[in-house]
């Protein structure tokens, strides 16, 4: 491999430092992200359907 004159990196090091990086997102981050998305979707479904949400606590008419 040919060394570059300006530093200690080789041409191959520079080629590998681009978008083809070997850095991957850890599995636990992916799993946590999926769990958060599922919980958010369930909360949204509960708010817009059924007897859940902020409108449940408002008075519906005359008080007795």
N, C-alpha and C positions, 0 to 999 in steps of 0.2 A: 504494500500500500504506500502511496505517495504522501508524505507529510507536507502540509502547507507551510509556507515560509513565515506566516504571521502568528502562528500559535502551535499548540500541541495536538490539535484535532486532525484526524485524517479525513480524507474525502468521504470515506464510508460513514464516519461519525456525523458529518454534516448532512449526508443523504438521509440517515436514519433519524435525524432530529426534526424532520419535517412533519407532515400530517400523518405519516405512517408510523406514528409513535406506538410503542408497546404499552403505554399506560392504559389501564382498563379500570372501569368503575368497579369497586368491590361489590361482591354479591350482597353483603348486608345492606349497602346503600340502595341497591335496586329493590330488595325485598321491603325495606322500610318505605321507599317511595310508593310502591304498589299498595301497601297497607294504608298509607295516608290518603291516597287517591280513592281507594274503596270506601274508607270511612267518610270522606267528604261527599262522595256520591250518595251514600246511604243517608247522611244528614240532610242533603238537599231533597232527596225523595221523601223523607219524613216530614220536612217542612211544607212541601207543596201538596202532599196527599194526606188524607186522614185527619185526625183530630190533634195534630201536632203543629207546633209553630207559635209565633207570637200572637196570632189572632185568637188563639184558644183562651187566653187570659183576659180578653176584653169583654165587657158586658154586652150581651146580645140584644138587650131591649130594656124594658121597664124592670126596676128592682122590686123585689117583694119583701 
